[in-house]
Amino acid sequence: MSKIYNSLRRMEMENHSPGAVGAESAHALELLNNVRMEPAELEEAPSAKVTISPELRLVALTAPKSLGAEKFQALMRGLETLRLQRELKSLQVTSSVTSEGKTLVAANLAVTLAKRSNAKVLLVEGDLRRPALTPLFGLTKLRGLAHWSTERENDLVRYLYRLNNLSLWFLSTGIACDQPSDILQSARFAKAFTRLNGWFDWIVVDSTPIVPVVDVNLWSRLVDVTLLVVREGVTPVKELKKGLASLDNPKLVGVILNEASECDQVNYKNSYCGSK
């Protein structure tokens, strides 16, 4: 469960006395119910049809029995095991620089998680400067975070789309933002993200690269953990070290080695090693 959910639950238990509910307890309970309450709009969210093509390398959708899909299933099981040991509900997927495969990792992981029974998953296009998930899915003209930030009367749930009738919802950027920190640092977005955390079993954020922007730091304040994608032959070690050192609280729980050369030795027909 989320940090805020657990904090509110503790407040409720500590302040509650038999036969009476004090003002602090009542306030905590009201906040708790707001976080836990799932809006009817969630099930009524508009559907967005993903264009499925093998060239997209969305193996969790196109080749669920492939070696690549098995790798993402193993990643999912690892996260579920970790979840038994620590707080883990939301995560961001990042890399040191561009072209390391973080977007495809985030997309495949989200689809893999969504295929689990009764698991509601939200995939967030968290790179507000250069959104890549929307074109990856073959989607266009979706309203998203950029629109929500200027339409202050609307709830964030109004901008969610359900993908391919899976238990998977998508929050797009909408349009690229020049100043995403204005959104990510706002108290309004922190409150909205907390509510989403209460509605979904998993939230996967396709974040920005660590270098040269600071957005990963901003997402770190909202999510529980960070997954780092490292692509062989692409990741510059110097930039990786510099980027990791720049993070205030990286919350790093794992590194995904993308397109490792040893994968070439696996004798599988149509084998898949990582994401692009």
N, C-alpha and C positions, 0 to 999 in steps of 0.2 A: 504494500500500500504506500501511498505518497507520504512524504514527511508531514505535510499539513494535515492530512487525514488522521495520521497517528497522533499528532499533537492535539488535535481537536478531540479525538476519542479519549486521550488521557485527561484532558480538561474536564470532559463530561463525567468521567468516572470519579475524579478527585473531588469535584465540587458538588456532586449529587449526594444528598442525604435522604434517608428514608422518610417518606411522607411529604417531602417538600422539595421544590426545585428553586434554588437561589437564582438571582439575576445573572451571575456569571455563568452558572450551569445552563440556564435557559439560552443565553447568548451563544455558548459553545455548541449546544445541541442544534440551534438554528443554523449555524454555520456548517456544522457537520452534515445536516440534511441537505443543504444547498450543494455541497460538494458531491454527496452520494447520489443525488437525484438524477436519474437519466431522463433527458428530455424526449418527448414523443417525436420531436423533429429528427432525432437520430435515426430512427427506423424509417422515417419518411423522407430522408435526404435524397436529392435527385441522383439518378444513376449516371455514371460515366463509363462508357464502353472503352476498354483498353484495346488498342490495336495489337493483336498478338502475332508476332512474327519471329521465327527462329533467329533472324539476324539481330534482334534486340538483345539476345542473350538473357532474357528473363526466364531462366531455366526452371524456376519454381512454378511458372505457368506453362511454358512450352514443352518442357521435358522433365516432368516430376520424378521419373525413375532414373535419370541420368546421374553420372558421378558428381556433376556440379550441384544438382539439387540435393544429393546426399550430403554434400559439404555444408550446405546451408541448414539442413536438418540437424547435422551435428552441432553447428553453431547455436541453433535454437535450443538443443538439449543442454548445451553448456550454460547458456543463459538461465534456463529454468533451474538447473542445479545450483547456480550461483544465487538465484533468487531465494532459495531455501536458507541461505546463510546470511543474507544481507538485504537491505531495502533495494528493490530493483523493479521498476515499472516503466520508466521512461529512459531512453538513451539517445545519444547523438552519434552519428557516424561521420568521422572526419578523416582528413589526410594531411600530410605536410604541405603539399602543393597540388596543383590541378593534375588531371589525367592519371590518377592512381586507382580509380575504380570505386570511389566511395558511394556514388549515386546508385550504381548497379547493385552494390552490396546492400545498401539500405532498402532498395526496392525488393530484391529477392528475399531478404530477411523478413520484411514486412509481410509479403505474400505467404512465406512459409509459416510464420506465426499465425496468420489469419486462417490457414487451413486447419488449425487445431479446433476441435469441437468446443463451442461456447466461448471462444476467445475473441473479443472485440479489439481490433487493432486500428490505430490511427497512424497514417504515414504523413509526415509534415515536410513540405518543401522549404527547408530551413535556410537555404542559401538565397536570401532575398535580393542579392546583387546579380547573381547569374543563375536563375532557376533552371534546373535541368530535368527534373522529374516529369513535368508536364509534357515537354516534347518527347521524352523517352516513352511515355505511355501513348503517344499519338493523339494527345488531347490539345484543344485550342480554346481560347476565349473563356477560360474558367475564371470566376470571381474568387478572390482569395484575400490573403492578409493585407495586401496593399489597399484593397478596397475597404476592408473592415476598418482599417486605421483612420479613414476619412469619413466613414459612415457611422458615426459614434452611437447612433440609436440602435444599431443592430447587434444581436448576439452573435458570437463567433460560430456557433453551431449552424447558422444560416449559410455558411460558406463551405460546409463539408459536402463531399460527394462520395457516394458508395461505388466502389469499383467492381464491375463484372459480377454483381450480386454475391460477392464474397463477403465474409465478415471483416471487410477492410474498407476503411474510410480514408479519404484523401483531403488534405488541406493544402491548397496551392498558394503560391505567392500572389498569383493574379497577374501582376505586372512587376517588372524589375524596379527595385527601390534604390535611390541614390544614398539615402540615409537610413539604413535598416535599424541602426542603433536607437533611433527615435521610437521605433515600435518595440524592439526587444527589451529596452530598458524601462519601458513605461509600466506603471503600476496597473494600468488597465489590462495590459497583455499578461502580466504575471497572474492576475486574478482569473482571467479567462483560461489560461493554460492550466491553472490549478483545478478549475472545474472540469476541463477535458481529462485531466489525470484521474478524476474520480469516475468518469464515465467509461473509460477504456481499460482493458486489461494490459495492453501494451501501447506505448507511443514510441515510434521510431522517427527520428529527425535526421533528414539528409542535410547536414550542416555544411559550413564553408570549409575550405582548407585553412589550416592554422596560419600559414604565411600567405599574404602579408596583413590580413585583416584581423580585427579583434572579435569578430562575431562568435567564434567558438567559446571565448570567455563568457560572453553574454548568455549563450545557451547553457553553459555549464552551471549557471546559477539556477536554471529551471529544471534540468534533467537530473536523473539519478547517477548515470554513469556515461562514459565515453568509450567508443570503440575506434581504434586507429587503423586505417588501411595503409599498408606499405606495399608498393608495387616494385618488384624486382626490375632493375634497370632504369627506373624512373625516379624513385625517391632519392633526393640528394641528402646524404647523411648530415652534412653541415646544416642544411636548412631544417632538417628534422629535429636536430638537437636544439637549434635556435628557437624553433617554434614551440617545442615542449617546455623549454625554459621560460618562455614568455607567458605561459598559462598560469593564472592565479590559483586555480583549483581544478586540475585536469580530470580528476575522477576516472582515470584510465583503468579499465578492467581487462583489456585484451587488445592484441595486435593481430590483424588479419594479413597474412602474407599473400599477396595477389600475384598470380602468374609466376609461381616459383618454378625454376628450371627443372627440379626433380619431378614435377608433375609430368614432364614430357616422357618420362620413363614408364609411366603407367600404361599398360597395354589394354586400353579400353577403346572400343569402337565409338567414334564420336565423343571422345572424352572431353571434359570441360574443366579447365583449371583456373578458377577465379573469375573476375569480372573486369570489364573494360571501363 
